Amino acid sequence: MGYTEGMPTVVHPHITSDPNICGGSPCIEGTRITVRTIAIYALHHGQTPEELLTHYPHLSLASIYDALSYYYDNRAVLDKDIAEHLSAPEIDSRL
C-alpha cells in the first residue's frame, strides 16, 4: 500500500480558479492574488505568512496558509508556473 492510498482529498476553501481571472491561475478567493504570488514571496523571498499579512491586510492568515498548502499539494505544476513567470520578460506598462 502506497503512502497516499486511502488518504482523503484535501479541500482548499480559500482557493479558487476561474479562467476569467488571472488566466485561470489559482487565486485566494475574492481576490486576484495568486497562489504563485504567495509562494514566491514566502519561498523565494523568505517572508513568513505573518509578514505577508502586513502586505495584504485584507487577507486572512488562514487564506495565506491555505495558499501555501495548495502550493505544496500542487508543487510540480506551480513550480513550473513560477519558473515561467520569473523568466518572462517584463511588460512595459506604458504600452
Secondary structure as GFF3:
##gff-version 3
##sequence-region A 1 95
A	DSSP	beta_strand	15	16	.	.	.	ID=ss1
A	DSSP	three_ten_helix	22	24	.	.	.	ID=ss2
A	DSSP	beta_strand	27	28	.	.	.	ID=ss3
A	DSSP	alpha_helix	35	39	.	.	.	ID=ss4
A	DSSP	pi_helix	40	44	.	.	.	ID=ss5
A	DSSP	alpha_helix	49	55	.	.	.	ID=ss6
A	DSSP	alpha_helix	61	73	.	.	.	ID=ss7
A	DSSP	alpha_helix	75	87	.	.	.	ID=ss8
###
